Amino acid sequence: MSSLKIIPEDKANLDLLSLGGLVMRMDPGIVPFAFADHYDVHVSGGEYNVAANLARCFGKRTAIASAMVDYPLGEKVEAAVRAMNVRGFYKRFKHDGVRGPNIALVWSDRGQGVRPPVVFYNRANEAAALLKSGDFDFEAIFGEGVRWFHSGGIFSALSATTPHLIIEAMKAAHAHGAIVSFDLNYRAKLWAAANTGEKPSAVLGEIVRHVDVLLGNEEDLQMGLGLPGPDIHSASKLDPASFLKTIDQVHSQWPNIKVVATTLRDVKSTNRHLWSAVLWVEGQHWLAPTMELDVYDRVGGGDGFAAGLIYGLLEGLAPEEALRIGWAHGALLTTYPGDTTMASLEQVKALAAGGSARIQR
């Protein structure tokens, strides 16, 4: 389907390695933060979620390279990673008992109806932001055989050192034959707070030079890569035309990119979305059907799409089939609490093939 050359499964020790920060998401449900008196805790991270989804739903051998803090919150996070069948490669930090380094907290409620979700952060003295080149032995990790490497824009935005670590890992991945993917996941608040003195577009543009498979919506492409384009707020959210036009700009500037994909989402209310997805492969594109979603928790839907798509590409599925697996898994993920999957592969395949929500007896 493309010139992606994927290492055979029996020639590798891991199907996918992700590099990124691990966080704890504090979720008060539909209660606004000012009125909440208890929270559900979800272990998450944009890059980690992909590895967790691939392991839990799709049965792939995955790992996360990240920071780990030796204190009780770190123990909780580490146990959650193990429970999702994800292997951990950790740079360990000691907590000083007062100020950190810390596992970051992401505060995110679910909203309801006309009230949108609210997200804010406490990433002060975050351990993951301290990660730098040389913290992991990527030669040894990739030398054992890794089929796919994944990272993203959230981790890139944490500090001046994390982008260099990502590029170091990408170079090692390519040297050992792994496919490299990157989810732009542009977060304006994170880039503003990092205040590294570099434009996000300059940082991400350098990273994207090493990428085979790029994930990101039109806003990610325009804001993250600094590309001109039509008003992202005026165009139809489900029309892929302007997105595909932006991809032409991406490919002309970064010809190394072979695959670009994104979800398409039209938010009617917090709990009612129209959902589709588009896949571009070396000049050809495919569009998933439009589905009406009753959303329980929208966080992680994009990571769910990424995991399903990567599974399809690893399995050598036809482009449209790989797209529909990602589209179906992302849709299912919005029906669960938390950021990572509770779906089975059978459920994903049934929905991808046109299944419905009729009761299964």
C-alpha positions in Angstrom: 0.0 0.0 0.0 3.0 2.3 0.4 6.8 2.2 0.6 6.7 1.6 4.3 9.0 -1.4 5.0 7.9 -2.9 8.3 10.1 -5.4 10.1 8.4 -8.9 10.2 6.9 -9.7 13.6 9.2 -12.7 14.2 12.3 -10.5 13.7 11.5 -8.1 16.5 11.3 -8.0 20.2 8.7 -5.2 20.3 6.0 -4.1 17.9 6.0 -0.5 19.2 8.1 1.8 21.4 6.6 5.1 22.5 8.6 8.0 24.0 6.7 10.5 26.2 5.6 11.7 29.6 3.4 9.7 31.9 0.7 11.8 33.7 -2.1 11.4 36.1 -5.4 12.8 34.9 -7.7 14.0 37.6 -11.3 13.6 36.5 -14.3 15.0 38.5 -16.7 13.7 35.9 -19.4 16.1 35.0 -19.0 18.2 38.2 -17.1 21.5 37.6 -13.8 21.7 39.4 -14.9 24.5 41.8 -17.7 22.2 43.1 -15.9 18.8 43.0 -15.0 16.9 46.1 -13.7 13.7 44.6 -11.8 12.7 41.4 -11.2 9.6 39.4 -7.5 9.1 38.5 -6.5 7.9 35.1 -2.9 7.2 34.2 -2.4 8.7 30.8 0.0 10.5 28.4 -0.5 11.2 24.7 2.4 9.0 23.6 1.8 6.3 26.3 -1.9 5.9 25.4 -1.0 4.6 21.9 1.3 1.9 23.4 -1.3 1.0 26.0 -4.1 0.7 23.4 -2.0 -1.4 21.1 -1.1 -3.8 23.9 -4.5 -4.0 25.6 -6.9 -4.1 22.6 -4.7 -5.3 19.8 -2.4 -7.7 21.6 0.8 -6.1 20.4 4.1 -6.1 22.3 4.7 -2.5 23.3 6.9 -0.4 25.6 7.1 3.2 26.9 10.3 5.1 27.5 9.6 7.8 30.1 10.5 9.4 33.4 9.6 7.6 36.6 9.6 9.2 40.1 10.4 7.0 43.1 7.5 8.0 45.3 3.9 6.7 45.9 2.4 8.4 42.9 5.2 6.9 40.7 4.3 3.5 42.1 0.7 3.9 41.1 1.7 5.0 37.6 4.2 2.2 37.2 1.6 -0.4 38.3 -1.0 1.0 35.8 1.5 0.7 33.0 2.2 -2.9 33.9 -1.5 -3.6 34.1 -1.9 -2.5 30.5 0.8 -5.0 29.5 3.2 -2.2 28.5 6.9 -2.6 29.3 8.6 0.3 30.9 12.1 1.8 30.1 12.5 4.4 32.8 14.9 7.2 33.7 14.3 7.2 37.4 14.2 10.4 39.6 14.2 10.7 43.4 11.5 12.9 44.9 12.8 15.4 47.5 9.7 15.1 49.6 8.7 18.7 49.0 9.0 20.0 45.5 9.7 17.0 43.3 10.5 16.1 40.6 6.9 15.2 40.0 4.5 13.0 38.0 2.5 15.7 36.2 -1.2 16.2 37.0 -3.6 17.0 34.2 -7.0 18.3 35.5 -9.7 17.5 33.0 -13.5 17.3 33.5 -16.0 15.8 31.1 -18.3 18.7 30.7 -22.0 18.0 29.7 -24.3 19.1 26.9 -23.6 22.7 26.0 -20.9 23.0 28.7 -17.5 22.1 27.2 -14.8 20.1 29.0 -12.2 22.1 30.9 -8.5 21.2 30.9 -5.6 22.7 32.9 -2.3 21.5 34.1 0.0 21.2 37.0 3.3 20.3 35.3 5.6 22.2 37.7 8.9 20.5 38.1 7.7 17.6 35.9 10.2 14.7 35.7 9.5 14.0 32.0 10.5 17.6 31.2 14.0 16.8 32.6 14.6 14.0 30.1 17.4 14.7 27.7 19.6 13.1 25.0 21.6 10.2 26.4 19.0 9.2 29.1 18.1 5.9 27.2 20.3 3.3 25.5 18.3 3.5 22.2 21.0 1.5 20.4 20.4 -1.4 22.8 16.6 -1.1 22.7 16.3 -0.9 18.9 19.1 -3.4 18.5 16.8 -6.1 20.0 14.3 -5.3 17.2 11.5 -2.7 17.3 9.0 -2.5 14.4 7.6 1.0 15.1 8.6 4.1 17.1 6.1 6.7 18.2 6.3 10.1 19.9 4.3 13.3 19.8 4.0 17.1 20.2 2.9 17.0 23.8 6.2 15.6 24.9 8.0 17.9 22.5 6.5 21.0 24.2 7.7 20.1 27.8 11.2 21.6 27.7 14.1 22.6 25.5 15.7 19.1 25.9 12.8 16.8 25.0 12.8 17.5 21.2 16.5 16.6 21.0 15.7 13.3 22.8 12.9 12.6 20.3 15.2 13.2 17.3 17.9 11.0 18.9 15.4 8.2 19.3 14.1 8.7 15.7 17.6 8.4 14.2 18.2 5.2 16.2 14.8 3.8 15.1 15.6 4.4 11.4 19.1 3.1 11.7 17.6 -0.2 12.9 14.7 -0.3 10.3 11.8 0.8 12.5 8.9 3.0 11.1 8.7 6.4 12.8 5.4 8.1 13.6 4.6 11.4 15.3 1.3 12.9 16.5 1.6 16.7 16.3 -0.9 17.1 19.2 -0.4 20.9 19.3 -1.1 22.3 22.7 -0.8 26.1 22.8 -0.8 26.3 26.6 2.2 23.9 26.9 4.3 25.6 24.3 3.6 29.0 25.9 4.6 27.7 29.4 7.8 26.0 28.2 9.0 29.4 26.9 12.2 27.8 25.4 12.8 30.8 23.1 12.1 28.7 20.0 9.0 28.8 17.9 6.9 25.6 18.1 6.9 25.4 14.3 10.7 25.5 14.2 11.0 22.7 16.8 8.3 20.5 15.2 9.5 21.2 11.7 12.9 19.8 12.6 11.3 16.7 14.2 9.1 16.1 11.3 12.1 15.8 9.0 12.6 12.3 10.6 9.0 11.1 10.4 7.4 8.5 8.1 3.8 8.6 9.4 2.4 11.9 10.6 -0.8 12.3 12.6 -2.6 15.5 13.2 -5.6 17.5 12.2 -5.7 20.7 10.2 -5.2 22.9 13.2 -2.2 20.8 14.3 -0.6 21.1 10.8 -1.2 24.9 10.6 -0.4 25.9 14.2 2.2 23.3 14.9 4.1 23.5 11.6 3.4 27.1 10.8 1.7 26.4 7.5 -0.7 28.9 5.8 -4.2 27.7 5.1 -7.9 28.5 5.2 -9.6 29.6 8.4 -9.7 26.4 10.4 -12.8 27.6 12.3 -14.9 28.4 9.2 -14.4 25.3 7.2 -16.7 22.2 7.6 -15.1 20.0 10.3 -16.0 16.9 8.2 -14.9 18.1 4.8 -11.4 16.7 4.1 -10.8 19.0 1.2 -8.8 21.7 3.0 -7.0 19.2 5.1 -5.9 17.4 1.9 -4.8 20.7 0.5 -2.7 21.3 3.6 -1.1 17.8 3.2 0.2 18.9 -0.2 2.1 21.7 1.5 3.3 19.2 4.2 4.6 16.8 1.6 6.3 19.4 -0.5 8.2 20.7 2.5 8.8 17.3 4.1 9.0 14.7 1.3 10.1 12.0 3.7 6.5 11.8 5.0 4.7 8.8 3.4 1.5 8.7 5.4 -0.7 11.4 7.0 -3.9 10.7 8.9 -6.3 12.5 11.2 -9.8 12.2 12.8 -12.5 14.6 11.6 -14.9 15.7 14.4 -17.8 18.0 14.3 -18.8 18.8 17.9 -22.6 19.4 18.1 -22.5 19.3 22.0 -20.1 17.8 24.5 -21.9 14.5 24.3 -22.9 14.4 20.6 -20.2 14.4 17.9 -20.1 13.6 14.2 -17.0 11.5 13.7 -14.9 10.5 10.6 -11.3 10.1 9.6 -9.1 10.5 6.6 -5.9 8.7 5.5 -3.4 10.0 2.9 -0.8 7.6 1.5 1.7 8.9 -1.0 -0.8 10.9 -3.0 -3.9 8.8 -2.6 -6.5 9.2 0.2 -9.4 7.4 1.8 -12.2 8.7 3.9 -14.0 6.8 6.7 -17.8 7.0 7.0 -19.4 9.6 9.2 -20.7 8.2 12.5 -22.8 9.9 15.2 -21.2 9.5 18.6 -22.8 9.6 22.0 -19.7 10.6 23.9 -19.1 9.6 27.5 -15.5 10.9 27.7 -13.8 12.4 24.7 -10.3 12.4 26.0 -8.1 9.8 24.2 -10.2 9.4 21.1 -7.4 10.6 18.9 -4.9 8.3 20.5 -7.4 5.5 20.1 -7.6 6.3 16.3 -3.8 6.4 16.1 -3.4 3.0 17.8 -6.0 1.3 15.5 -4.4 2.8 12.4 -0.9 1.7 13.5 -2.2 -1.8 14.1 -3.6 -1.9 10.6 -0.4 -0.7 9.1 1.7 -3.2 11.2 -0.7 -6.0 10.0 -0.3 -5.0 6.4 -4.0 -4.3 5.9 -5.4 -2.4 2.9 -5.4 1.4 3.5 -9.2 1.7 3.8 -9.3 -1.2 6.3 -6.5 0.2 8.4 -8.3 3.6 8.4 -11.6 2.0 9.5 -9.9 0.0 12.3 -8.5 3.3 13.7 -11.8 5.1 13.2 -13.8 2.4 14.9 -11.4 2.1 17.9 -11.3 5.8 18.4 -15.1 5.9 18.4 -15.3 3.1 20.9 -12.8 4.8 23.2 -15.0 7.8 23.6 -17.6 5.5 25.3 -15.4 4.6 28.2 -14.2 6.6 31.2 -10.5 7.4 31.2 -7.9 7.8 28.4 -7.1 4.3 27.4 -9.0 1.4 25.8 -11.5 -1.1 27.3 -12.4 -2.4 23.8 -11.8 -5.9 22.5 -10.4 -6.5 19.0 -13.6 -8.3 18.1 -15.7 -5.2 19.0 -13.4 -3.0 16.9 -13.6 -5.2 13.9 -17.4 -5.5 14.1 -17.8 -1.7 14.3 -15.3 -1.2 11.5 -17.3 -3.6 9.3 -20.5 -1.7 9.9 -21.8 -3.2 13.2 -24.4 -1.4 15.4 -25.1 -0.9 19.1 -27.7 -3.7 19.2 -27.4 -5.8 22.3 -25.0 -8.8 21.9 -26.6 -12.0 23.4 
